[in-house]
Amino acid sequence: MGKTVRDHLVDILEELGQDKFKRFKAKLNVFPVKEGYSNIPRGRLEKADVLDVCDNLISYYREEYAVEVTVKLLTDINERDLADRFRKATGTGFSGEGQQPVPSIGATGKEVSPEGHFVDRYRVQLIERTAHVEPILDMLHGNVLDDEQYQTIRAGITSQEKMRKLYQLMPSWNKACKDRFYDALKAKNRFLIEDLEGN
């Protein structure tokens, strides 16, 4: 099996010395992200090791934008060689040019489109616009979320915080889990889903 974006990310960040890695994390906290994304909080980065930073990059920005952010930050800290290697390894340019994503096979054996699942495509809008998260969590509890995950997400103060915590679990989900999440969203936030599907 080929390396994932996360594997390449780990490889590249492990090549930074301790000082450069510290600078990378400091810049990551204040990086001017695109509209619809938010910076990774300083508290999540202060004591984070390479694996933690990689997990945060992918859960906050998803793979394609995480590559773009990483390339720009490596360039900012004068690690242009590493930035070039990382860009070539992932087949992505600064604005997403380069290799097209390869369609993957989902849990059902059907080809998944390169655009990804509905809940991946509309991550930002779903985080910002989902008003009542508890009914969705109740539907996911037991089949997608275990007790600990359920309680951790419910402890979030705002709906946005709860949705972000839910999305942080998503890299470990298969298509069936995402389908259940979509069904729960549609059952409890029908008008929001219809609005997004109409775009």
Backbone bond lengths (Angstrom), bond angles and torsions (degrees), N, CA, C in turn:
res aa  C-N    CA-C-N  psi(-1)  N-CA   C-N-CA  omega(-1)  CA-C   N-CA-C  phi
1 M - - - 1.464 - - 1.521 109.54 -
2 G 1.338 117.41 135.53 1.448 121.37 -178.71 1.516 111.79 -70.70
3 K 1.323 114.94 165.94 1.461 119.46 179.65 1.520 110.99 -72.67
4 T 1.322 116.11 144.67 1.468 121.48 175.83 1.522 108.63 -86.83
5 V 1.347 115.54 169.53 1.473 120.46 175.57 1.531 109.14 -57.94
6 R 1.350 115.72 -40.23 1.467 119.23 -179.26 1.530 110.75 -62.14
7 D 1.350 117.04 -40.81 1.473 120.63 178.26 1.532 110.82 -59.41
8 H 1.343 115.97 -46.01 1.470 120.15 179.59 1.526 110.76 -64.28
9 L 1.328 115.91 -37.98 1.464 121.79 179.47 1.530 110.13 -62.25
10 V 1.332 116.12 -45.97 1.467 120.75 178.14 1.533 109.86 -60.66
11 D 1.338 116.69 -46.31 1.472 120.72 -179.00 1.527 111.53 -57.03
12 I 1.326 115.78 -46.84 1.474 120.55 -176.15 1.528 111.20 -68.39
13 L 1.325 117.20 -46.08 1.470 119.41 -177.30 1.527 111.70 -68.16
14 E 1.334 116.57 -28.56 1.471 119.05 177.83 1.530 111.73 -69.94
15 E 1.341 116.23 -17.62 1.463 119.29 178.52 1.525 112.71 -83.08
16 L 1.326 116.80 -13.05 1.466 119.47 176.35 1.526 108.08 -74.61
17 G 1.305 116.85 139.03 1.461 118.81 173.41 1.530 109.18 -69.19
18 Q 1.315 116.42 173.60 1.462 120.31 -177.37 1.528 111.96 -59.13
19 D 1.338 116.37 -43.56 1.474 120.28 -178.32 1.522 111.36 -65.50
20 K 1.348 115.67 -44.88 1.470 119.08 -179.60 1.527 110.67 -66.12
21 F 1.336 116.89 -37.50 1.472 120.32 178.56 1.531 110.07 -63.47
22 K 1.342 115.98 -38.37 1.469 121.01 177.96 1.534 109.81 -63.24
23 R 1.337 115.87 -43.09 1.477 120.54 178.54 1.527 110.73 -64.49
24 F 1.334 115.99 -40.69 1.470 121.28 178.43 1.527 109.73 -57.92
25 K 1.349 117.11 -47.17 1.470 121.27 -178.96 1.528 111.18 -65.02
26 A 1.347 116.54 -39.84 1.470 120.22 -179.65 1.529 110.48 -63.41
27 K 1.327 116.43 -42.21 1.467 120.20 179.73 1.527 111.49 -71.66
28 L 1.330 116.36 -33.39 1.465 120.47 179.76 1.520 111.06 -61.08
29 N 1.325 116.78 -37.10 1.466 121.88 -178.81 1.527 112.50 -64.93
30 V 1.342 117.42 -29.27 1.473 120.62 -176.23 1.527 112.39 -114.48
31 F 1.333 116.98 9.18 1.464 121.09 -178.40 1.532 110.10 -59.38
32 P 1.365 118.42 132.03 1.477 120.11 179.59 1.532 110.93 -73.61
33 V 1.318 116.28 90.70 1.461 120.80 -175.70 1.520 111.59 -74.35
34 K 1.336 115.12 159.75 1.464 121.19 177.74 1.515 110.25 -63.47
35 E 1.337 114.68 158.00 1.461 120.15 176.64 1.527 109.46 -58.94
36 G 1.327 115.90 137.64 1.456 120.50 -179.90 1.522 113.29 98.16
37 Y 1.343 116.43 -12.78 1.460 120.80 176.92 1.522 108.70 -111.39
38 S 1.332 116.94 159.36 1.461 119.73 176.33 1.526 108.72 -126.03
39 N 1.341 114.98 154.34 1.459 119.62 179.30 1.525 110.50 -68.31
40 I 1.319 114.89 149.54 1.463 119.98 174.45 1.530 106.72 -71.43
41 P 1.331 118.99 126.60 1.472 120.47 -177.34 1.526 112.51 -58.72
42 R 1.339 115.50 146.20 1.465 121.22 -178.72 1.530 111.41 -56.33
43 G 1.339 116.52 -39.60 1.466 121.08 -179.21 1.525 113.15 -58.42
44 R 1.343 115.89 -31.01 1.470 119.58 179.68 1.522 111.46 -77.37
45 L 1.345 115.89 -18.52 1.464 119.47 -173.76 1.528 113.76 -103.53
46 E 1.343 117.09 -26.54 1.461 120.15 -171.45 1.525 113.27 -51.86
47 K 1.329 117.02 -52.87 1.465 119.91 -177.54 1.525 112.43 -104.07
48 A 1.320 116.40 12.29 1.471 120.93 -176.08 1.525 110.89 -71.40
49 D 1.345 115.05 138.62 1.458 119.28 172.81 1.533 108.40 -93.08
50 V 1.320 116.73 -175.10 1.470 121.00 -176.23 1.532 111.19 -56.17
51 L 1.349 116.95 -46.00 1.464 120.07 -177.40 1.531 111.47 -63.96
52 D 1.350 116.45 -40.20 1.471 120.57 178.58 1.530 110.49 -62.64
53 V 1.336 115.72 -44.65 1.474 120.23 -179.26 1.531 109.89 -62.36
54 C 1.341 117.20 -42.69 1.466 120.70 178.85 1.525 110.96 -61.70
55 D 1.334 116.48 -44.88 1.472 120.38 179.13 1.516 111.15 -61.20
56 N 1.343 116.36 -42.24 1.464 120.39 179.32 1.526 111.36 -65.66
57 L 1.332 116.59 -43.21 1.472 120.03 179.27 1.526 110.75 -57.58
58 I 1.330 116.35 -45.49 1.465 119.43 -175.90 1.523 111.46 -75.04
59 S 1.339 117.78 -36.72 1.468 117.73 -179.06 1.531 111.94 -74.74
60 Y 1.337 117.99 -32.20 1.468 119.98 179.25 1.528 112.19 -81.83
61 Y 1.342 117.52 -36.41 1.463 120.41 -170.14 1.527 114.87 -118.37
62 R 1.315 118.73 -4.26 1.469 122.92 -173.44 1.532 109.49 60.19
63 E 1.313 116.52 168.86 1.466 119.26 -166.34 1.531 114.37 -63.13
64 E 1.331 117.11 -50.70 1.473 119.05 -172.58 1.520 112.12 -61.69
65 Y 1.360 116.36 -46.95 1.466 118.96 -178.71 1.536 110.29 -72.74
66 A 1.335 117.65 -31.41 1.476 120.60 176.62 1.530 110.50 -60.47
67 V 1.342 116.80 -38.37 1.469 120.92 177.04 1.525 109.88 -63.43
68 E 1.332 115.82 -46.50 1.473 120.19 -178.50 1.530 110.84 -61.04
69 V 1.336 116.64 -46.16 1.467 121.38 -179.98 1.531 110.03 -61.40
70 T 1.325 116.55 -44.84 1.470 121.16 -177.91 1.525 111.16 -63.32
71 V 1.333 116.85 -43.93 1.471 120.55 179.72 1.532 110.20 -60.37
72 K 1.327 116.78 -44.45 1.477 119.93 -178.58 1.525 111.17 -66.34
73 L 1.337 116.85 -40.50 1.469 119.89 -179.99 1.530 111.21 -68.04
74 L 1.332 117.64 -40.51 1.469 120.01 177.36 1.528 110.43 -61.17
75 T 1.338 115.98 -39.78 1.473 120.38 177.75 1.521 110.32 -64.45
76 D 1.340 116.56 -40.99 1.475 121.67 -179.84 1.527 112.45 -61.68
77 I 1.342 117.20 -31.98 1.469 118.97 -178.94 1.537 111.33 -99.17
78 N 1.350 114.54 23.44 1.467 122.12 175.97 1.526 113.86 61.15
79 E 1.321 115.69 38.67 1.471 120.79 174.39 1.536 107.93 -115.69
80 R 1.342 114.56 57.09 1.477 119.61 -175.67 1.533 112.67 -63.51
81 D 1.329 116.02 -36.11 1.479 119.21 179.70 1.526 110.57 -62.58
82 L 1.346 115.04 -45.21 1.466 118.91 178.26 1.529 110.48 -64.15
83 A 1.328 116.09 -39.42 1.477 120.52 179.19 1.531 110.14 -60.71
84 D 1.351 116.51 -44.96 1.474 120.45 179.52 1.522 111.66 -64.45
85 R 1.329 115.53 -43.73 1.469 119.28 179.28 1.525 111.39 -61.55
86 F 1.324 115.48 -42.68 1.462 120.51 -178.86 1.531 110.02 -64.68
87 R 1.344 115.87 -43.60 1.472 120.12 -179.84 1.538 110.13 -62.55
88 K 1.322 116.70 -43.06 1.474 119.82 179.48 1.529 110.84 -66.96
89 A 1.339 116.40 -41.41 1.468 120.48 -177.77 1.532 111.54 -62.89
90 T 1.336 115.33 -35.42 1.473 119.18 -178.28 1.524 112.01 -94.00
91 G 1.345 116.18 -7.91 1.461 119.56 177.72 1.510 113.44 66.98
92 T 1.338 116.03 32.73 1.474 119.85 -176.91 1.510 109.84 -127.06
93 G 1.326 115.75 139.42 1.457 120.50 174.00 1.512 110.23 -94.13
94 F 1.328 116.12 -175.94 1.468 119.81 -177.84 1.513 112.87 -60.66
95 S 1.338 116.48 -35.52 1.469 116.90 -177.80 1.521 110.94 -113.82
96 G 1.329 114.58 31.07 1.463 118.70 174.60 1.516 113.70 86.78
97 E 1.376 116.87 2.59 1.458 115.75 177.63 1.520 108.71 -74.04
98 G 1.305 117.16 169.60 1.460 119.41 -177.41 1.505 109.36 116.90
99 Q 1.299 116.39 -150.45 1.458 119.61 -177.25 1.518 110.56 -63.68
100 Q 1.297 114.90 142.91 1.465 119.39 173.74 1.518 108.45 -79.94
101 P 1.337 117.70 145.51 1.458 117.54 177.78 1.526 110.48 -60.50
102 V 1.302 116.30 140.84 1.462 121.13 -179.82 1.524 108.37 -85.45
103 P 1.335 118.29 128.48 1.467 118.64 178.27 1.527 109.66 -58.21
104 S 1.331 115.66 137.73 1.461 118.96 179.71 1.524 109.67 -107.65
105 I 1.295 115.38 164.72 1.456 120.24 179.75 1.522 108.40 -95.40
106 G 1.310 117.10 124.17 1.462 121.68 -178.62 1.517 111.67 -80.02
107 A 1.341 115.42 -179.29 1.469 121.06 -176.88 1.531 111.51 -63.03
108 T 1.336 116.79 -25.20 1.461 119.88 -177.99 1.526 111.64 -84.90
109 G 1.350 117.17 -4.00 1.460 120.58 -178.57 1.521 111.97 88.58
110 K 1.340 116.67 -2.81 1.466 119.76 178.80 1.521 109.43 -90.30
111 E 1.318 115.21 153.96 1.459 119.26 179.36 1.521 109.07 -71.15
112 V 1.339 114.98 134.92 1.464 120.04 177.60 1.521 106.81 -96.43
113 S 1.318 117.03 132.78 1.466 118.93 -176.46 1.524 109.90 -66.59
114 P 1.356 117.34 151.85 1.462 120.77 -178.67 1.525 112.69 -59.21
115 E 1.352 116.30 -23.90 1.469 118.92 -179.09 1.522 110.51 -69.46
116 G 1.317 117.30 -20.44 1.454 120.25 178.03 1.516 112.56 89.61
117 H 1.301 114.31 -179.07 1.456 123.10 -177.33 1.533 110.38 -71.31
118 F 1.313 116.41 154.95 1.467 121.76 177.70 1.528 111.33 -50.36
119 V 1.352 116.78 -45.31 1.469 119.39 -175.60 1.529 112.10 -70.08
120 D 1.347 117.63 -21.33 1.465 120.61 173.52 1.526 110.66 -79.50
121 R 1.334 115.44 -44.70 1.476 119.93 -177.17 1.526 111.94 -62.03
122 Y 1.331 116.83 -36.82 1.467 120.16 -174.93 1.525 112.20 -108.08
123 R 1.334 116.22 29.46 1.471 121.15 -178.12 1.531 111.70 -51.21
124 V 1.332 116.39 -53.11 1.467 120.74 -174.81 1.527 110.96 -61.34
125 Q 1.342 116.20 -48.44 1.465 119.92 -178.25 1.527 111.14 -64.01
126 L 1.324 117.22 -39.47 1.470 120.18 -178.61 1.530 110.69 -67.96
127 I 1.330 116.80 -37.70 1.471 119.14 177.44 1.526 110.02 -65.47
128 E 1.333 116.48 -44.58 1.466 120.26 -175.38 1.528 113.43 -73.80
129 R 1.335 117.34 -32.96 1.471 119.16 -167.57 1.526 115.72 -110.06
130 T 1.330 118.50 -5.52 1.467 119.02 178.66 1.528 108.45 -77.54
131 A 1.319 116.38 115.22 1.476 120.72 -172.80 1.526 112.60 -83.07
132 H 1.333 117.80 -44.91 1.467 120.80 -175.76 1.524 109.23 -117.30
133 V 1.324 115.18 108.04 1.465 120.25 -173.85 1.536 111.76 -90.85
134 E 1.351 116.88 -31.80 1.477 119.78 -175.25 1.532 113.89 -55.18
135 P 1.353 118.89 -44.54 1.471 117.79 179.50 1.534 112.82 -61.26
136 I 1.332 116.80 -31.91 1.464 121.51 177.82 1.531 109.23 -69.66
137 L 1.343 115.68 -43.40 1.467 119.88 179.05 1.526 110.51 -62.00
138 D 1.346 115.87 -39.49 1.471 119.59 179.45 1.531 110.95 -60.00
139 M 1.342 115.91 -38.73 1.467 119.69 -179.68 1.542 111.93 -71.80
140 L 1.343 116.33 -28.07 1.471 120.44 -178.13 1.530 112.18 -88.62
141 H 1.337 115.68 -18.77 1.464 120.85 -176.45 1.529 110.29 -63.68
142 G 1.332 114.76 128.97 1.460 118.58 177.36 1.518 113.97 97.87
143 N 1.358 117.65 -35.37 1.463 117.49 179.22 1.528 113.14 -110.80
144 V 1.347 117.18 -25.88 1.471 120.37 175.51 1.530 110.02 -117.69
145 L 1.324 115.77 -42.13 1.462 121.06 -178.03 1.525 110.48 -105.66
146 D 1.336 116.10 136.64 1.467 117.98 172.74 1.534 108.20 -86.57
147 D 1.339 117.31 177.24 1.470 121.15 -175.76 1.519 112.44 -58.02
148 E 1.331 115.90 -43.79 1.471 119.74 -176.88 1.530 111.02 -64.96
149 Q 1.340 116.55 -45.65 1.470 120.07 178.84 1.526 110.62 -61.89
150 Y 1.319 115.68 -43.00 1.466 121.89 -179.67 1.532 110.55 -58.50
151 Q 1.334 116.45 -48.36 1.473 120.97 -178.86 1.530 111.53 -67.12
152 T 1.340 116.43 -39.85 1.471 120.60 -179.50 1.523 110.98 -61.75
153 I 1.336 116.36 -44.83 1.467 120.19 -179.00 1.530 110.32 -68.08
154 R 1.327 116.88 -42.45 1.468 120.60 -179.89 1.516 111.95 -61.29
155 A 1.337 117.19 -25.93 1.464 121.37 -178.74 1.531 112.35 -71.59
156 G 1.327 117.04 -13.11 1.464 119.98 177.27 1.521 110.80 -59.95
157 I 1.325 116.83 147.72 1.467 120.47 -174.72 1.530 111.08 -82.23
158 T 1.331 116.83 -49.11 1.469 119.76 -177.69 1.523 109.94 -102.96
159 S 1.321 115.86 163.26 1.470 120.58 176.32 1.526 110.30 -60.28
160 Q 1.349 116.07 -39.84 1.475 120.12 -179.60 1.522 110.96 -62.49
161 E 1.342 115.95 -41.64 1.470 119.63 -179.80 1.530 110.12 -64.54
162 K 1.334 116.84 -41.08 1.467 120.78 179.44 1.532 110.50 -63.82
163 M 1.339 116.33 -42.84 1.462 119.66 179.79 1.528 111.27 -65.81
164 R 1.338 116.88 -38.48 1.474 119.19 178.25 1.522 110.75 -62.98
165 K 1.339 115.79 -42.00 1.474 119.46 178.46 1.529 110.50 -62.36
166 L 1.327 115.48 -39.11 1.467 119.87 178.45 1.531 109.96 -63.57
167 Y 1.337 116.38 -43.43 1.468 120.61 -179.64 1.537 112.13 -67.20
168 Q 1.326 117.73 -25.68 1.468 119.42 178.56 1.526 111.46 -66.79
169 L 1.332 116.51 -22.86 1.467 120.17 178.24 1.529 111.94 -82.79
170 M 1.326 116.31 -17.11 1.457 120.51 -168.32 1.526 115.76 -62.84
171 P 1.361 120.31 -31.92 1.465 117.44 178.99 1.531 113.56 -55.98
172 S 1.339 117.53 -23.49 1.473 119.59 -179.11 1.533 112.59 -92.05
173 W 1.341 117.62 -0.69 1.464 120.74 -177.37 1.522 111.65 -85.54
174 N 1.336 115.66 152.34 1.460 120.28 169.82 1.533 108.69 -98.05
175 K 1.316 116.31 -177.42 1.463 119.86 -176.53 1.527 111.55 -63.50
176 A 1.332 117.08 -35.75 1.473 120.17 -179.31 1.531 110.94 -61.53
177 C 1.338 116.60 -39.35 1.473 120.62 177.97 1.529 110.56 -64.66
178 K 1.350 115.28 -43.04 1.464 118.93 179.58 1.526 111.00 -65.56
179 D 1.339 116.00 -36.57 1.474 119.80 177.19 1.526 110.60 -62.08
180 R 1.352 116.17 -41.13 1.469 119.79 179.10 1.529 110.57 -64.82
181 F 1.329 116.00 -39.85 1.467 121.09 177.96 1.533 109.56 -62.16
182 Y 1.334 115.84 -45.84 1.461 120.57 178.26 1.535 110.73 -59.73
183 D 1.346 117.10 -45.30 1.470 121.13 179.68 1.524 110.98 -60.96
184 A 1.348 115.94 -40.47 1.472 120.08 179.26 1.530 110.31 -65.78
185 L 1.336 116.08 -42.41 1.475 119.80 177.75 1.521 110.70 -60.85
186 K 1.335 115.32 -44.14 1.463 119.48 -177.72 1.530 111.19 -66.48
187 A 1.336 116.45 -36.33 1.464 120.15 -179.66 1.523 111.30 -69.96
188 K 1.331 117.85 -36.16 1.463 121.02 -172.79 1.533 114.43 -104.88
189 N 1.331 117.66 -16.25 1.480 121.88 -179.41 1.529 109.08 -136.69
190 R 1.323 115.28 52.24 1.465 120.46 -170.87 1.530 113.10 -56.19
191 F 1.329 116.76 -42.67 1.469 119.22 -175.08 1.535 111.51 -68.96
192 L 1.323 116.39 -36.52 1.467 120.07 177.32 1.534 110.00 -63.51
193 I 1.338 117.22 -46.14 1.468 120.69 -179.14 1.520 110.59 -64.05
194 E 1.328 116.70 -42.09 1.471 120.00 178.86 1.522 110.86 -62.55
195 D 1.332 115.59 -38.34 1.471 120.20 178.94 1.531 110.39 -64.19
196 L 1.338 116.60 -45.48 1.468 120.33 -179.41 1.536 110.89 -67.21
197 E 1.320 116.57 -39.97 1.476 119.88 179.89 1.524 111.68 -67.81
198 G 1.333 115.59 -24.73 1.467 119.45 179.50 1.498 113.60 -79.60
199 N 1.368 116.70 -10.86 1.476 120.41 -179.07 1.517 110.90 -69.37
